[in-house]
Amino acid sequence: MPNFITDPQLDPYMIQIDESNYAVVKNVTADSGKVYQQTLGFFSKLGPAIRKIAKDDLSGKSYSSLAEYVTEFNKIEERLSNIVNL
C-alpha cells in the first residue's frame, strides 16, 4: 500500500512515497464535481518533485514577462522547500 505526504501546504498536491521514488499526485475536480487523482511525474529525489509542483502550480496562469514567471516560480519553490529544509 502506498504512503503519501499530504501536507496542507501542498494542497491540491500530494507526494506518494515508496522505496525507490516520489510520485507527484494532484487532486483534480472534473466538471461533474468528481475528484480524481492525476499523477504528474515520478522522481528519484524530493527536490525535483517539489519543483514539479511549483511548475504545475504556475501552468494555469499567464505572465507579462519571463521575470515575473521566474519570480513566482522561485516563491513557490522556496515556500515548499522551506517546509522540508531542502
HELIX and SHEET records of a PDB file:
HELIX    1   1 PRO A    8  LEU A   10  5                                   3    
HELIX    2   2 LEU A   46  LEU A   58  1                                  13    
HELIX    3   3 LEU A   66  VAL A   84  1                                  19    
SHEET    1   A 4 ASN A   3  ILE A   5  0                                        
SHEET    2   A 4 TYR A  13  ILE A  17 -1                                        
SHEET    3   A 4 TYR A  22  THR A  29 -1                                        
SHEET    4   A 4 VAL A  35  PHE A  43 -1                                        
END                                                                             
